[in-house]
Amino acid sequence: MIQTPVGFRCPECGREKTRVVSGPAAVSNTGNFPATMALIAVNVAAFLITIATGSGGLGSVGGPMISDFGLRGLEVANGENYRLLTGGFLHAGFMHLAFNMFALYFLGRVLEPSVGTVRYLMIYFASMLAGSFGAILISGSLVVTVGASGAVFGVFGALFVIARGRGMDNMARDIGIILAINLALTFTISGISIGGHLGGLVGGAICGLLIVAGERGHLGTAGKVIEYGGMVAVAVVSVAAAITVSEVPGTQLVVGLLSVLGL
């Protein structure tokens, strides 16, 4: 369990009431998180549809839904760019879905009330698209990738950066430990999209840095515009880069290098 400090007392102000810091000024584990619940609902609905169309279940990765909407660079290169998004809502079995939704629930209920629903959704989808780019870059254009892991790792990265940026070092440390464990699993368990996880993490961390920079006044009077524009830019660049690498056979050189390195 992560506990969030909500205030402190200075020695000189011992007789004054403790000031409670809430909203954007702190990372909160309370409040409403409608987007998180809506995203979970969409992922569950997509999984049920996958089962209904003849695949899914405890560990299946086949079927028309995954074939038609899963992320695969070859199809992206042929113009099916929607796969960069739809692949992030499909899952290869119940346990795959359960782990991702469990993580999304506990991360989202902390991050969404702290940054607001709009910024949270921007983080989520920018991370998802960055994860799609990473998946194609590392795995190549022939591998099918599904799952919300890229977006979830992005939420991880954003939460860590924002917690650090707001001076909540204890929370940042706890998030960092959990993130390190998940990264270790990413590199040691077969069948996991290394590129998807790393791409999502980097995308989310960039979004988190933009939010922190805006809150500290580093982006000037047009802080909100730059902050939101920066997150949109992460998404747009990720899509453009994903399309580009899906069309370049040389991408397989990356796969070969990783194989040599044992990754």
KABEL-V846002 format. One record per residue. N is the residue number from 1. PHI is phi in radians with two decimals (none if undefined). Layout:
n & phi
N & PHI
N & PHI
This chain:
n & phi
1 & none
2 & -1.80
3 & -1.74
4 & -1.84
5 & -1.16
6 & -1.99
7 & 3.05
8 & -2.69
9 & -2.08
10 & -1.54
11 & -1.01
12 & -1.29
13 & -1.99
14 & -1.02
15 & -1.59
16 & -1.58
17 & -1.26
18 & -1.18
19 & -1.46
20 & -1.58
21 & -1.72
22 & -2.49
23 & 1.21
24 & -1.10
25 & -1.34
26 & -2.54
27 & -1.61
28 & -1.94
29 & -1.93
30 & -2.29
31 & 1.91
32 & -1.51
33 & -2.46
34 & -1.11
35 & -1.14
36 & -1.04
37 & -1.16
38 & -1.16
39 & -1.12
40 & -1.08
41 & -1.08
42 & -1.14
43 & -1.10
44 & -1.14
45 & -1.07
46 & -1.09
47 & -1.17
48 & -1.14
49 & -1.15
50 & -1.04
51 & -1.13
52 & -1.11
53 & -1.64
54 & 1.83
55 & -2.61
56 & 1.52
57 & 1.61
58 & -1.43
59 & -2.95
60 & -1.56
61 & -2.10
62 & -1.80
63 & 1.74
64 & -1.12
65 & -1.09
66 & -1.21
67 & -1.14
68 & -1.53
69 & -2.22
70 & -1.19
71 & -1.31
72 & -2.56
73 & -1.00
74 & -1.04
75 & -1.25
76 & -1.06
77 & -1.10
78 & -1.56
79 & 1.82
80 & -1.54
81 & -1.19
82 & -1.06
83 & -1.12
84 & -1.07
85 & -1.78
86 & -1.14
87 & -1.05
88 & -1.35
89 & -1.94
90 & -1.89
91 & -2.40
92 & -1.61
93 & 1.97
94 & -1.10
95 & -1.15
96 & -1.03
97 & -1.09
98 & -1.07
99 & -1.10
100 & -1.16
101 & -1.26
102 & -1.07
103 & -1.15
104 & -1.09
105 & -1.10
106 & -1.32
107 & -1.39
108 & -1.14
109 & -1.21
110 & -1.63
111 & -1.33
112 & -1.03
113 & -1.14
114 & -1.47
115 & -2.01
116 & 1.64
117 & -1.13
118 & -1.10
119 & -1.13
120 & -1.09
121 & -1.14
122 & -1.13
123 & -1.06
124 & -1.05
125 & -1.35
126 & -1.10
127 & -1.17
128 & -1.05
129 & -1.22
130 & -1.13
131 & -1.15
132 & -1.11
133 & -1.06
134 & -1.07
135 & -1.11
136 & -1.21
137 & -1.08
138 & -1.50
139 & -1.56
140 & 1.61
141 & -1.56
142 & -1.76
143 & -1.52
144 & -1.57
145 & -2.15
146 & -2.38
147 & 2.16
148 & -1.55
149 & -1.05
150 & -1.04
151 & -1.14
152 & -1.12
153 & -1.12
154 & -1.13
155 & -1.11
156 & -0.95
157 & -1.09
158 & -1.12
159 & -1.11
160 & -1.10
161 & -1.13
162 & -1.21
163 & -1.06
164 & -1.11
165 & -1.13
166 & -1.67
167 & 1.36
168 & -1.72
169 & -1.13
170 & -1.12
171 & -1.14
172 & -1.05
173 & -1.10
174 & -1.11
175 & -1.09
176 & -1.08
177 & -1.13
178 & -1.11
179 & -1.11
180 & -1.09
181 & -1.09
182 & -1.16
183 & -1.17
184 & -1.07
185 & -1.13
186 & -1.01
187 & -1.56
188 & -1.98
189 & -1.73
190 & -1.24
191 & 1.52
192 & -1.62
193 & -1.38
194 & -1.09
195 & -1.10
196 & -1.09
197 & -1.18
198 & -1.19
199 & -1.07
200 & -1.10
201 & -1.06
202 & -1.13
203 & -1.06
204 & -1.16
205 & -1.11
206 & -1.09
207 & -1.06
208 & -1.08
209 & -1.10
210 & -1.10
211 & -1.13
212 & -1.11
213 & -1.07
214 & -1.13
215 & -1.17
216 & -1.54
217 & 1.41
218 & -1.34
219 & -1.73
220 & 1.34
221 & -1.22
222 & -1.70
223 & -0.98
224 & -1.10
225 & -1.11
226 & -1.15
227 & -1.07
228 & -1.17
229 & -1.10
230 & -1.13
231 & -1.20
232 & -1.11
233 & -1.10
234 & -1.02
235 & -1.16
236 & -1.15
237 & -1.10
238 & -1.09
239 & -1.11
240 & -1.07
241 & -1.18
242 & -1.11
243 & -1.11
244 & -1.11
245 & -1.23
246 & -1.20
247 & -1.70
248 & -1.86
249 & -1.00
250 & -1.09
251 & -0.97
252 & -1.11
253 & -1.11
254 & -1.12
255 & -1.09
256 & -1.11
257 & -1.10
258 & -1.11
259 & -1.14
260 & -1.10
261 & -1.38
262 & 1.39
263 & -1.80
